[in-house]
Amino acid sequence: MTTENDDRTHHIAGSLKPRIGLFPAALAAALALLPRMVCAGPPFITDDPEPVELHNWEVYLGTIDQRTSAGYTGTAPHIEVNYGALTDLQLHTIVPLAYDRPAEGPGHAGLGDIELGAKWRFVQESDTTPQIGIFPLLEVPTGDEHRGLGSGYDQVFLPVWIQKSAGDWTAYGGGGYWINPGSGNRNYWFTGIVVQYQLCKKLALGGELFHTTPSTASTSTSNGFNVGAIFDCTEHVHLMASAGRDFSGPADMLAYAAIQLTF
């Protein structure tokens, strides 16, 4: 894409994974389902290969909410910061205020697991080829796992993302491998694709399909969808939201909303 606004239209995030620590099986399933709901490219789970432009910033103030049979979990809010450190290289962090409100028992809130990453685009888009990039992420276990606010382990995501545009349409997706340590946990794969349409100068609409393999010995494959929108209030202020559900996994409802500042 050619402008900062367009870049953010197609950077859909991303990267926090809300937890349900009081229910181990639900927690593991949530980790598999949301490797980047605040994770990956806001407002979607699937990300794209486009880094922030050189010496530019993106700052998000957002919230992610997930409902399962075990209760509610998410962030309220989280802060995501991306910086174009070099040409085609973006540095990334997310700091969440996480919450866990189980169906039974007391709820908790506090610092969640902090996410660190770097996005590097190594193939530029042309008329015949897509742009390609990698975006390795590290989930640092800063949240209290005993209060349902963190995983208790370092987790690593190693994805490859691809994007191609044609007029007002853009498609991006790919996937990667989650290294998911912990008793009873499994390493697992995430894949996803987003198709997005620039409806008018200020509004983009998109839809996403995603798939994860089992993250524990007791969970199953997950398949789901999200629909979302990005509205450019001004050149530097953007609103974004998405909502969806999991067809076959633990989450009955997923929702994301954020305000983004670009400068």
Stockholm file with secondary structure:
# STOCKHOLM 1.0

chainA/1-263         MTTENDDRTHHIAGSLKPRIGLFPAALAAALALLPRMVCAGPPFITDDPEPVELHNWEVYLGTIDQRTSAGYTGTAPHIEVNYGALTDLQLHTIVPLAYDRPAEGPGHAGLGDIELGAKWRFVQESDTTPQIGIFPLLEVPTGDEHRGLGSGYDQVFLPVWIQKSAGDWTAYGGGGYWINPGSGNRNYWFTGIVVQYQLCKKLALGGELFHTTPSTASTSTSNGFNVGAIFDCTEHVHLMASAGRDFSGPADMLAYAAIQLTF
#=GR chainA/1-263 SS CCSHHHHHHHCCEEECCCCCTTSHHHHHHHHHHCSSSSEEETTSSSCCSCCCCTTCEEEEEEEEEEEETTEEEEEEEEEEEEEEEETTEEEEEEEEEEEEEESSSCCEEEECCEEEEEEEEEECCCSSSCEEEECCEEEECCSCGGGTSCCSSCEEEEEEEEEEEETTEEEEEEEEEEECCSTTBCCEEEEEEEEEEECSSSEEEEEEEEEECCSBTTCCCEEEEEEEEEEESSSSEEEEEEEEEESSSSEEEEEEEEEEEEC
#=GC SS_cons         CCSHHHHHHHCCEEECCCCCTTSHHHHHHHHHHCSSSSEEETTSSSCCSCCCCTTCEEEEEEEEEEEETTEEEEEEEEEEEEEEEETTEEEEEEEEEEEEEESSSCCEEEECCEEEEEEEEEECCCSSSCEEEECCEEEECCSCGGGTSCCSSCEEEEEEEEEEEETTEEEEEEEEEEECCSTTBCCEEEEEEEEEEECSSSEEEEEEEEEECCSBTTCCCEEEEEEEEEEESSSSEEEEEEEEEESSSSEEEEEEEEEEEEC
//
